[in-house]
Amino acid sequence: MLTKLTTRLNNFSLHHALGVVLVFLGLVLGALWVSHDRLGVTTDTDQLFSNSLGWKKRVNTIEKLFPGDKDSLVAVISADTPEEGNESAKQLAAILTRDHRNFNTVSVPADNPYYVQHAFELLPVKTLDGLLNSIIAAQPFLGTLAADPSARGLFSTFDMIATGIEHGQEIPPSFDPALQGMANALTAAADGHPYPVSWQRLLAGKVSDLGGQYQFVVTHPKRNFSSFEPAAAATRAMRAAIDSLPDVKAGHVHALITGEAKLSDEEFSTVAKGMVVGLVLSLALVTLWLTLAVRSPRIIIPILITLITGLVLTTGFAALAVGTLNLISVAFAILFVGIAVDFGIQYSVRFRSQVAPDGMPLSTLKALARTGHECGAQILIAALATACGFMAFIPTSFVGVAQLGLIAGAGMLIAFINTLTLLPALLVLFHAHPANKSTGFSELAPVDHFLRRHRPVLLCIFGALALLSLALIPFLSFDSDPLHTKNPHTEGMRALHLLEQNPLTTPYSAQVLAPDEKTAARLAAAISKLSSVNDVLWLGALVPEQQPVKREMIADAADMLLPSLDVSHPAPPPTAQELRESAAKAADALQSVPADKLNAPLKQILAALRKLEKAPDSLLLQINADLTRFLPDELNQLRTALTLTPPVTLENIPADIRRQYVTPDGRYLLIIHPKGQMSEPKVLHHFVSQLRTVTTNLAGPAAEIIGSAHTMIHAFTVAGLCAICTIALVLLIALRRPQEMGLVIATLVMSSLMTVIVVVCCHVSLNYANIIALPLLLGVGVSFNIYFVMNWSVGTKDPLVSPTARAVLFSALTTGSAFGSLALSQHPGTSSMGKLLMLSLACTLFCTLIFLPTLLPSKAPDPGKAHLP
């Protein structure tokens, strides 16, 4: 029945060649119009998974209630001093806030009065005690600097130090770091290289680095999802603003741009470029292999036209069926080229091999008619089986691959129709001629005989390989981290790797949404005790612990410090001459102290002051500006932190901060920061596993990575089983012989097992990008196996000598070229997909050419009674 159907379709095209070509021309024009009008590309990764999944619901809920980093574009600022970083962050935020064209919101998380006001209270008691003691010890100097916040006032403090030493006072050890920092700054200034001094580090020491070394400007850009880089305009605007900052121009501040929007742009841009280059390269390599396979331009050109036509029609189908392509489904083009070309090669090689029974040359029409009769049903069954392999993904929750399965599955059917209609019509119009001789590999006849003669031994070897493969399955590794499939050298990823080093800024945090305050407090306490958790950030964590103790300590320090810090009329800015005189006076004072009583920093300061006595006016004024640039702000922040306000409670935390952690209906967000190198899959899994011992209501990046991994593995497992079952059903219905169906399926299974061995031995990790290669293995392999089994069923005894073997080999080469082009992509995920596809294809070809001929029973069904579907 199938043979009659395909033969009639083939013969109709032969006798109406011009009409068929014109019909396809119209279809192509229509597909191009539909694709241009309706086909779009989305870079929104949220659409890759079904929203009905439990983990996806939790992620979506939190992202909706707390937008936070969702779709963000973040400037990560690093500076020579914390003050330069803070000032640059504020300047950048001011510029971006005015850019309503590219940004919806702009914020500097650290620039909140609450954190300045309660800076001391949020410190641990032990840390606070050491810091306050150090500041109290510096009270005389701070008073002098408050009265005269200039280099003149700073030099006066050296007078005080000298006087104190002469009166037998020792310099507290806590002063040493600050003195050394000042000594280094003065030495550089005296040498003509002044730089801004960090008073925050001088006064607070290591405490100033508790919040990390980076400052952030968080924005939510306006994005254009019709572009491969939706946030490109906003990124360019942010980069231009960064480059305009004074400290950036001076080289004191550096900034990288990252964030979800930036990472998505970089990934999709890399993927898109790789797909375009890969498609062009694969078409070029396909042309090369076609030349070697059929050796006639009159056949090569029709095959290429048929292939391109099928690709355009499949694209038109995608426009009608899904409308918008995603990160994964954009790969359908290369997959179509790699697999659909097999049909054209099979048809053309068979056509070239047609020989009349009497040895006389056959006409083009007769040769094409015989070709359609011989292989039309085989190509149809192969197309149906391959389409089933792809469409098995449709019911899964992995929407990205389900979409690819739908498009690629339909593409296989389109490729079949093109092969049996457009290709023969074009061959007629191009006046192609058969070679009138066999185009198989006659030199492989000894191999065919060897496989038959040693069949029992070879089957035992393959059986042992199958057992080895089953034993190696537990050693398959799956890397669930999507960041590992991104290009690590892009700006966004380089910034992310820097942030990963600090638990407070790591991109691998987890989140929990608690229904009320009591539950939130209970969960925070329980989670904080886990060994893999660094801290739990929630609204309650912003209420300082041990407030009475801390407030008493701060009040005592304020009694001693505030009177000297509250100066209503500080001294006016100094002149160059006043600075010179002040430096000379301080140097004289230090010079009068016995050398053995001056520590190393003071000796260095003395030498620098002597140089400054002779410095030109311009340098002295520049030194004054750099040394005290951030002093007034630091003194203001110190006064603010020492001025106590009412005790902090959950109720009086400012509304803008409260909204970051609590919804209007009273639900609380907990952000959990992990310990360890979370980019290592084992550490990440351990972190999430520990959290699940406390609550399963997890969201956030860490839980999303684990959840998506489980979804993908389940989807591919289900799809793989469904693919094998549906392929077996199609074969059973089409061939109506369980034996033939079993031969095809057995070879498919053996190909899969061989792939497991190669993957484990080559230390290839499966990831969410390359795991797609495994089910595609079924789609590719089933075509090859069907041709051999159906030829065997009609009496072909030497499969490797037949034209089918030549067609299979060159089909594999063309398919491998298409997949190999993916391996050249700069996108690690796409590249790994190409590499794994090539490995699996090699295993498939090996099993088709070696295992299947060995597996075939020595006695085929009676050719005279053989069933033609």
N, C-alpha and C positions, 0 to 999 in steps of 0.2 A: 504493500500500500504506500509506504513512504517513498519507495523507489519510483513508483508510478507518478507520485505527486512531484517529486523533485525533477524527474525526467521531463514531465510536461512543462514545468516552470522553465527549465533550462532550454528546451526546444522552442518554446514560445519566444524567448528572448533572442534566439538565433535567427528566427524568421522575421522578427520585428525589431531588429537591432537599432535602427535610427530612432524609432518611436520610443523604445525603452530609454535610450540616452536622453532624449528630449524630456521625457517624464522626470527622470532623475535630475536633469538640469533645473526644472521647475521646483522640484522638492528641495534642492540645495539652496536655491534663491529664497524659498520660503523659510527654510531653516535659518539661513543667515539673517533674515529680517526678524524672525522671532527671537533669535539669540541676542541680536542688537537691542531689541525693544524690551525684552522681558528678563534676560539672564543677568543676574548680578552676582557679586562676590561679597560675602560677609567675613569680617575678621573678628567677629564676636565669638570667642571660645565658649561662651555659655551655651551656645546652640549645639555643641558636640554631644551632649548627653541629655537624656529625657528628663524633663522636670518632674516626672512622677517618682523618681528615685528618692529614697529616704534621705540620703546624705545631700542630694542636690536640693531638696526642699529646705533642709536646715541652712545650707549655704545661701540659698536665695532669700530666705527669711531674714537672716542677719545682714546680708548685703543691702536689702531694701530698708531695714530699720536703721542701720548704721553704715552709710555709704563709705565712710573712711577712705581706705586705699583702693576701693573699687574704681576701675577705669581711671586711675590717677596718673599724673605725670609729675615726677618728683625730682627736684634739684638736690643732689647730695653734695654739700659744700664742706670742703676741708680747707683749713687755713693754718698759717704759721702760729696764730694765737686764737684762743676761743673768741676774744672780742672782735677780731677781724671777721671771723666766721659769722658771728651774730649780726654784726653791722651789715655785712654783705647780704645776709639772708633777708634782713629788713628792707634793704634797698631794692633787692630783686623782687620781693613781694609787692613793694610799692609800685614798681614798674608794671608788673603783670596784672595787678589789680585794675589798672587803668585800661588794660587791653581786653575790652569786652567782646572783641571779635573772635578771640581765640580761647578765652578762658571763662568758665562759669563761676568757679570759686578759687580763691587763693588764700593760703594760710601758712603761718609759721608756728608749728605746734609748741615750740619752746618759748615763744614770745607771748607769754600770758602773765599778767600781773600776779595771779594767784601763786605761781611757782616762785616768783621773786619774793613775795611777801612771806611765804612760808618755807623758804629755802632751808633755814636752819631746823625747823620743826620736822621736816621730812627726812632728815638724816638720822642714822642710828645714834643712840645715846653715846656710845663710846667714840664714834667719829666726831660727833658734835662737841664733846668735851675737849678733845684734842685741838679742834679747830678754834674754839672760843679761847682756850688758854693761849694759843699762838697769837690770836688777834689782840687779846688783852695785853700780852707782853709787848706788843708793838704799839700800844696806845700813845706813848709820847710822840712817836714818829707819825702816826696817823693824824694826831692833832695838828702837828706842824704842816703836814701835807694838805689837810683840810683848810687851814688858814692861808696856805700859799700853794695851790695845786699846780706847781710848775717845776721845772728843773732847778730853779733857785731854791724852792722849798725842799726838794729832794736833796740837794747838796747840803742844806742846813742840817738835815738829819744825820749826815756823816759827821758834822761838828758835834752833835749830841753823842754819837757813838764814841768819838774820840774822848770827849769829856768823861763819859761813863767809864771807859777803860782806865783813864788816868786816876779816877777815884776808886779803882779796885773792883768795878762791876764787871762780871763776866758776860759775854754774849751768849744768850740761850742757844742750845744746839738747834732748836726749831727755826732759828734765824738763818742757819747756814744755807739752806736751799735758796731762800729769797736773796741773800747777799750774793751768792754765786750767780744767780740769774741777773741781778743788777750789774755785777762785775762784768759779765759777758757782754751785756748791752752797752755799757759805757766804753768798754775796750773797742767794740766794733764801731761805736760812734766816734771815738777819738781817732780811729784809723780812717775815718771818712765814709763809713758804711753804716749809718744809723738805721735802726729798724724799730717798729712799734713794740713797746714792752707790754707784756700781759700782766696787768696788776691782779687779775683774777688768779693766775697761777702763783704770783708772788705771795698773795695773802692766803689763798686756800690750799696751795700745794696740790697734792694728788687728789684732794677732794673735788677739785674743779673738773677732773676727768671722769667722775662717776657716771655722768650722763652720756658718755661716749665722746668720740673726737669729731663727730660730724654734726652739722646743722642741716635742717631740712626745710625746703619750701614745697608744700604739697598743693597741687592744683588739680582741678578737674577740667580737662580741656574739652572744647567743642570738637567733635569728631565727625568725619565724613566716611561712612561705612561703605560707600561705593568705590572707595580707593583701597589699594592694597596697604596703604599707610594712612589710616584715618586721622591720626594725630600728628601728621607730618607738619602741618602749618603751625600748630601750637608748639611743636618741638623746635622748629626753626625760630619762632618768636622768643621762646625761652632761651635758646642758645645765644641769640643776638643780644638779649637783655643781660645775660651773664657776662658776655664779652665786653659789655659797655661799663661794667662796674670798675671803679677806680682801683681797688685792691687786686682785682683779676688782671687788669692791665699792668699793674706793678709786679705781678708774679707772686704776691703773698697769699692769694686765694685761688683755689682750683675747684671746679665743679663738674660733676658727671650727672647726666640725666638718666633716670630709670623710672620705674613704675609700671603698672600693668599695661597702660596704653603704649608706652615706649617699647616694652618687651614684645607686645603683640605686633606692633608695626615692624620691628626688626625681624621677627620670625616670619611673618607673612611676606615681607619684602624678599627675604632670602628664599623662601619656598617658591614664590612666584617667579623670581629670576631663574631659579634652578629648574622649574618646570618648563619655562620657555626655552632655555638653553638645551634642556634634556630632550624636549620634543623635536627641536631642529636637528640635534645630534642623532637622535634615534631614527628620524626619517632619512638622514644621510647614510647611516649605517645599514638601515633596511634596504636602501637602494643598492648598496654595495653587495649585500648578501643575495639580493634578488638577481643581480647580474651574474653572480657565480652559480646560482641555482638554475636559472632558465636560459641565460646567455643570449637573450634576444630582446632588443629594445622594443620590438612590436608586442612583447608580452610584459616587459617590465613597466612600461608606461601605463598600460591598462590596469595593472595591479596597483600602482601608486595612485592613479585616479580613483580607483575603487576604494582604496584605503582612505584617502582624503575625503571622498564623498561620504563614506560611512562615519568618519569622525565628525563632519559637519552635521550630518543627520542626527547623530547621537547627542551632539551639543544642543541641537534644536529640541530634542526630546527632553534633555535636562532642563531647558528653559521652560518647557510646558509642565514637566512633572514636579520639579522642585523650586524653580524660579531663582533660588539663591544657592550658590555653591559655598562650601566651607573649606577649612584647612585641609581636610582629608579628601573630600570629593573632587577637589581640583585635580587630583592625580588620575582621574578617569581617562584623560587624553592619552597619556603615555601608556597606560594599561591597555587601552583600546588598540593603539598602534602595535604594542608588543604581542597581543594575543590574536587580534583579528587578522593580522597578516598571515597567520598560519593557514587560514582557509584559502586565501588566494594562492599561496604557495602549493598547497595540496592539489588544488584544481589545475594550476598551470603545469606542475611537474607531471601530473597524470596526462595532461593534454600533450605535452612534449613527447611522452613515451608511447603514444598511440601508434600501433603498427597493424596494417591489414593482415588478415590470415594468410594471404598469398604473398606477403612481403612487399606488395606494391604500396607506393605512397598514398596516404589518405588525404582527402580534401579537408579544408578547414572545418566545414560544417559537419562532415561525418565524424571527424576527430573530436570536435566539441560535443557532438551528440553522444558519442560513446563515453566521453569523459563525464558528462553529466549523469549518465546512467550508472557508471561505475562508482563514482564518489559522492554524488549528490546526497544520498541518504546518509552516508558516513558523516559528511559535513553537517547535515541537519542534526543528527544525533549528538555529534560533538558540540554543536552550538547550544542545543537544549541542555545537555549535561553541564556545560560550562556556565550557562546562564543560571542554572539551579545552584551551582556552587557560589555564585555571587549573590543571588537573591535570597540565599539562606540567612543573610545578615539583616534583611528587612525587618523581621519581628523583634530584633534585639533593642536594648535600651541605649546602645551606643549609636546615637543618631548620626554622627558623622560618617561612620562606616555603613550604616543602613542606607544612607543616601547614596554612597558610592556603589553599594551592591545593586541598588535599583537601576542606577544609570549604566553601570558596566554590564549588568544582566541584560538590559534592553539593548545595549550596544552589541552584544553577541548575536542577538536575533537579527538586528539590522545588518550586521556583518554577513550573516548567512544569506539573507535576501539579496544583498549586493553581489555576493559571490556567485549566486545562481542566476542572476538576471543582468546586472550591469556589466560584470566582468566578461561573460561570454559575448554580450553585445559589442563591447569595446574590442574584443579580440577579433570579431568578425570585421568591424570597421577598420581596424588596423592591419587587416590581412595577415594575421599571424598564421604560422604554419607549424605543424608538429615536426619533431626531429626524425620521426619514422624509425626510431631505434630506442632500445631500453635506456633509460637515464638513471638506472640504479647503480649500486656499487658492486660490480661483479667481482672485484678483488676481495670482497668480504665473504665470499662463499666458504672459504675454510673456517671462518669464525662461526658461521651457521652450523657447519658440520661438527665443530668442536663443542658447541653448546648442546647439540643433540646427543653427542656421544658421551659427554660427561654430565648429563642431566642430573643423575642422583647426587653426585658429589657437589655440584654447584648449588643444588637446592638445599643441601645440608649446610653449606657455607652461608647461604642467604638466611637460613633458619637461625644459625648462630648469630648472625648480624642483627636479626630481629630481636632475639633475646637480649643481646648486648644493648640494643637501643632501649628496650623496656627498662633495663637496669639503670640506664643513664638518665631517664626522664626526671627523677628527683634532683638531678644535678643541673637541670635547666634553671637559669637565673632570670628573674624578671625585674628590671629597673623601673619602678613606678614613678620616678621623679621626672616630670616633664621638663624641668630646667636642664636636665642632662641631654636633652635632644635639641637644645638651642645652641647657637653659635657662641662659644664662650668669649670670643674676642670682640663682640659688639660692645658699644658703650654701656647699654643698659645692663648687660650681664656682668661687665667688669665692676660696675657700681654695686650690683647685687652681691657679688663675691666679697666685696669689702664689708658690706653690711652683715653678711653671714657670720663674720668673726665675733660679733657682739650679740649676746643673747637678747638684748633689748631691741635690737634692730633686725634680727634674723627674719628672713621671709618665710620661715617654717613654723610660725606660731600656730596655736590652736585656739578655738573660741567655743564658749558655752553660753547659752542663753538661759538664765534662771528666771523662774516666774515671779520671784519676789526677793526682797532684801534678805530675809531669813535664810532662804535656800541658797542665795548667792554667797552669804557668809559661810554657811556650812560647806559648800562645794569648794570655796577658796581655801578654807582651812585644810580640807582633806587633800586637795590637789597639791598644795604647797609642800606636803610631806613626802611626795613622790620623789624618788632619787633622780628621775630624768627631768625634773622641773626646776627651772631657775627662779621663777617668780610668777605670781598671778596678779595681773593688773586689773583692778575693777574700782568702782567708785569708793568702796571701803578702804582700798589701799591708799587713797588720797587723804584719808583722815589719819593724821600722824598718831603713831603709837606712843604710849607713855607721855602724853602731852603735859600733864602736871609737872613731871620731872624736867622735861625739856624747857617748858616755859619758865620755870624757876631759874634754870641755868641761863637762859637768854636774858631774863630780867636782870640778873646779877651782872651780866656782861654789859647790858645796856646802861645800867647805872654808872659804870665806869667809863664807857666809850662815848655815849651820845653827847654828853656835855662838850667834849672836845671836837666831836664831829659836826655839831650844829653851829656852823659859822655863818652869820648873816651877811658879812661883807668880806669875802676873801680878797687877798691882795691882787692888784692888777697884774696883767701879763708883764713879764720882765723884758728889759731891753738886752741887747747882746752884751753890752758892757756890764750890766748887772749880773748876767750869767757868768761872765768871765771872772768877775770879782768874787762871786759866790763860790765858783770852782776853786779859785786860788785860796780862799779862806778855808774851805773844807780840806784842801790838800795840806795846807800848813798845819791844821789841827791834827790830821792823821800823821803827818811827818814828825810831830812833837811826841808821839807815842813811841816808846821803845819798840824796835822792830820785832823782838821776840814775843811781844804781846799782840801783834797783828796777825790774824789768821790769813790764809791764802787769798780768800776773796777780797779782804780789805787791802792787802798789798796790791792786788790787781786794780782795785778801785783807785788807790793812790796814784798808781802809774798813769791811769787814764785821765785823772783830774789834772795832772801836770801837763799832759798833752793838750787838754781843753783850755788851759790858760792861754795858749798861743794859737788857738783855733780861730779861723776867720769868722766874722759876724754871721755870714750866711749859714755856715755849718752849725754854729751855736744855736741859731734860731730853729734850724731844722731838727737839731737834737732835742731842743725843748719841746717841739711839737710831737716828735716821736715818743719821747720818754713819758710824756704825760697825756698823750692823746686819749687814752681810755681811763685815766685816773678819776676825773670827775664822775663819770658814770658808775665806776666801781664804788666810790665813796657813797653815792646816792643809793645804790643797791644795798650797801652795807647798812646805811641808816634805815632803809625800808625793812630789811630783814630783822633788825634789832628792835623795831617798833612793834610791839605786840598788839594784835587785834583780838577780838573774841575767839575763844577756842573753836576749832574746826569741828563741825559735825556733818553728817550726811545731808542735813537739811540746808546748811548755809554755804555749801560749796557752790560757786558761781554757776549760773544756769548754762552758760556756754560749755563749760567743762562737764557739767552733769549730763547734758544731752549726748555727750560722746559715749556715755556708759549706761544710761537709763532711758527707756522709751517713755512716752507720755502716759502709757497705761501701766507703768511700774515694773516692767521687765528689765533685768540687769544683765549687762554683757560682761563676761569674764574673758580676758585675753591672757593666754598661757604661753610664757616664753620658755623654751626648752634649754637643756644643757647639751653640750657635745656638738660634734660635727654632723649636723642634720642632713647634709647632702649625701651622707652614707646611708644607703637604704636600710641597713640593719638598725642603725641608731634611730632613724625616723620611725620604723615599725615598732621598735621598743617603746619609744615615746608615746605613740598613739595607743599601743596595747596597755601601757600603764594607766593612761587616762581613762580607758574604757573600764578599768576596774572600779573607777569612781562613778563615771557616768557614760552612757552611750550617746548622749545628746550632744555630739561633737560636730563642730564646723570649723571653718578657717582653713588656711592653706594645707597644714599637715593632714587634717582629716580628709580634705578634698583630694589630696594626692592618693591616699590609701583607698578612699571610696571609689575614685575613678579607676584605680588599678583593678579592684575587685570587679567592677562593672565590665571592664574590658576583658578580663580573663573569662568571666562568665559568658560574655557575649560571644567571644571567639570559640569557647568550648561548645556552647549550644549551636552556634552557626556551623562549626566543623562537623558535628554529629548530624545536624540537619542536612548539610550539604552531601555527606556520604549517603545518607538514607534516600534523599531525593534523587541523587545521581543514580543510585542502584535501582530505584523505582522506574526512572526514565529508561534506563538500559533494559530492564526486565520487560517493560511494556513494548519498547521499540524492537528489541532483538528476540524476545519471546524464548530465550534460552538461558536458564539460570547459570549454566556453565560459562557462557560468554560473559554474562554480567559479573560472575565471580572472578574471572580472569582480570577484568578491568579493575574491579574494586581491590583485588589482592595487590595488584601492581601499584595502585594509588596508596594503599596502606604501607607497602614496602618503601615507596618514595618518601613518605612522611617519616618512617622510622629511620631511614638513612639520613634524612635531614637532621634528625635529633642527634645522631652520632657526630655529624660534621659540626653542628652548632656547639655542642659540648666540647669537642676536641679543639675547636678554633677559639674557644673562650668568647663566644659571641653572646652578649646579653640581650635578651628580648626587651623591648620597650613599647610604649604605646604607639610608636610610629611604625616600627618594623614588624610588629607581630602580625600585621596584615598579610605578610608574605606567606604565612602558613596556610590559610584558607585559599589564597590565590594559587598555591601549589596544586590544589585539587582541580581548579579550573583549567590550569595549563596542562597538567598531566593527563586528564581524562581524554582530551582530544587525541593526544599521541597514542594512548593505549587503545582507543576505539578503532583507529585506522588499522593497527596491527591485528587486533582480534577479529575484526570483520573480514580482513583479507585472509586470515587463517581459516575462517569459517567457510570460505569459498574455494579453499584448496591451495593457498600460497604456502609452500613448504619452506622456502628460504626467505624469511622476512627482511634480513639485512641486505639482501641482493636486490630486493624489489624497489621500484621507484618511490614507494612509500617511505622507505628508510631515508632516501635522499631528501624527500620533502620534510620529514620529521627533523632531520639534522639541521637543514637550513631554516626551518621554522624556529628551532631552538636557538640558532645563532641570531636570528632577527629579534626574537623575544628577549634573548640575553642582552642584545645591544640596547634595546629600549630600556630594560631594567638597569643595565650597566650605566646608562646615562644618568640615572637617579643617583648612583653611587658617587658621581663627580660633584654633586651638589655641595655648596658650602654649609647647608643646613644639616647638622649632624643627624637629626631624625630622618630626613629624607635620604641622606647618604647611607645610613644604616639599613633603611628599607631596601635600597637598591642592592646593597651587598648581600643581604639575607635572601632577596629574591634570586640573585644569581647563584648563590649556594644551593638553594632549594631547586632551582631549575637544573643545575648540574646533576643533582641527585635524581631528579625526575627523568632526565635524559638517560642517565646510566641505567636506571631500572627499566625504562622502556626498551632500550637497545640490548640489554644484557639479561636482566631478570625475566622480563616478559617472554622473550624467545625461549629461554630455558624452561619457563613455566608452562608454555604451550604444550599440550599433549602431542605426542609424535604422530598420532592419527587424527586428522581433522575430519569433520563431518563430511559425508559423501557430497562432493561438489555438485553432483547432479541433483541431490536432494537438499542442498543447502538453502537455508531460508534467506531471502532477500527482503528486508523490511519495506 
